Amino acid sequence: MSPVVVIPSYWAEGDQPGALGERGVYDYTTPIDKPLPELETCLSSLERVRGVIRVIVLVVCPPECEDSARARVESICRAHPSLNPLIVGAREAAHVERAVGRLAHHLTGETVALRGYGAIKNMGLAVAAVFGHDVVVFLDDDEVVLDEDFLINAVYGLGSLTRQNLRVLIKSGFFVDGFDSPYAEPSEEWSERYWSKAAEFNRVMERAQTSATRVTRSNHLCGGCCALHAEAWSRVPFDPYITRGEDLDYVLNARAFGLDVWFDNAWFVRLQPPEETAPMPSIFMQDVHRWLYEYRKLDALNARRDLRTITPESLRPYPGKWLSPDVRRRVFQTALRRLIMGPDRLSYLRIITRGRLEADRFAQAASTRYLSFAMMWPSIVASLWEDPLLQGALRQTGEVRPLAFVAEKDEAGLEGAGEPGGVAPDVDADTADLVADAADQDTAPDLAVDLGDTGAILVDQPEEGQ
């Protein structure tokens, strides 16, 4: 296997909360002048990881600060040449978007782009396809890797076939907080009674953490610590029309297309959330769009006879009850209680009187758009796979070379010699073999898989001596 680490990184010049429910508003953005950005800490932690072949950094920022954000990211990546970083900003993304547009010009909206959580993830998958990486490991820039075997754990069991002929193609790890706890902190506030998900999430996490087997079937996907095999992501894209929660939404998409998500209770990262977060009304309104859209989208998926039916009951304890008509009552009750309790009363009044109704109308109108895009996605990936022209275009501007390397090239008059803009990744051959072996069905360690009601089964392994 050839895994690649993809890190979306969100930047802005200052406090830019954006409009309520607006696509392209993120939970947090890094100020360009921040002394120690989250991306630097994340990449520093990856320096200790064995077997890193390439790290793709997706630079997400408003157009007005593209140059300054790009310069900051380049300076950070230049300090980590052993990771063989590839920056994908507006220039590089334009090449990919044009290639996608030639094949799928009739699709609505930005499906593969650097705006919107789902479209950003699709951009990472598209760039991975261009370079022929068959495993994509997503990592958020506000996380740090704690284990030098991070990639070995990432591909553990990936691609393996269970005795019931189920392939482990989508795998989630989890994140721990500063106290090394994987559990969410429940809210006891009166205003959050209908909106807090911590108790339900913790039941899901406890079941996975206490399982007798390392890998279990899951209703949850941690978007900042997940590994996708090409057999899965070349068939199932992320939903570019969802405002947030694209990782959990991917569980629904995968199931509809006959795939399952698996949880690895031995693979994790540490989450170090920044101080710069979006205002609560903005995040809440995005969640309003998200859950109303998910409810309508699930109906659209289940209406298709060629897709697997998904019931809310099959997704309990979480997120099952958020996918029923009751979610509209939850939206109203929460907005009303926050309006009463304050602050930001005017924002929540707008949500009650106008925002939730607009979100529901959008959900009804957009619920089938993902299916149109998903049907085109396999052809899009096939057209991008190891495209030499796109490889050259992305390397020319996206690959980052250390300053010492550039100076040596200039002195020798060899600028541009060899692979365009290329720097050979500093990967030990034995370590790369370890990563490949961990993902190899014939040499991987025994993988116990919990299938819930069907009981525990083991991945078929060769007997000793074979």
Secondary structure, DSSP 4 states (H G I P E B T S, - for coil): --EEEEEEEEEESS----STT-TT--SB-EETT-SS-HHHHHHHHHTT-TT---EEEEEE--GGGHHHHHHHHHHHHHT-GGG-EEEE-HHHHHHHHHHHHHH-TTS-S-SSSSSSHHHHHHHHHHHHHHTT-SEEEEE-TTEE---TTHHHHHTTTTT-BBTTS-B--EEEEEEE-TTS--S------GGGTTT--HHHHHHHHHHHHT-SSSEEEES---TTEEEEEHHHHTT----TT-SS-HHHHHHHHHHHTT--EEEEEEEEEEE---S-B--HHHHHHHHHHHHHHHHHHHHHHHT-TTS----GGGGTTTTGGGGSTTHHHHHHHHHHHHHHH-SSHHHHHHIIIIIHHHHHHHHHHHTTHHHHHHHHHHHHHHHHTT-HHHHHHHHHHHB---HHHHHHHHHHT-TT-SSTT-------HHHHHHHHHHH-TTTSPP-EEE-GGG-EEEB--PPTT-
